[in-house]
């Protein structure tokens, strides 16, 4: 599995978003899913006209 080095500020921001026992992997996957859902809604927003 690839390793990614993050700045301390980025880790602090991730820590603020994490819930109790949530791993970084779970958090990053959730953030990616939110981003992808937003992208999908932006692409389909114009289709309803």
Secondary structure, DSSP 8 states (H G I E B T S, - for coil): -------HHHHHHHHHH--TT--HHHHHHHHHHHHHHHHHHHHHHGGG-
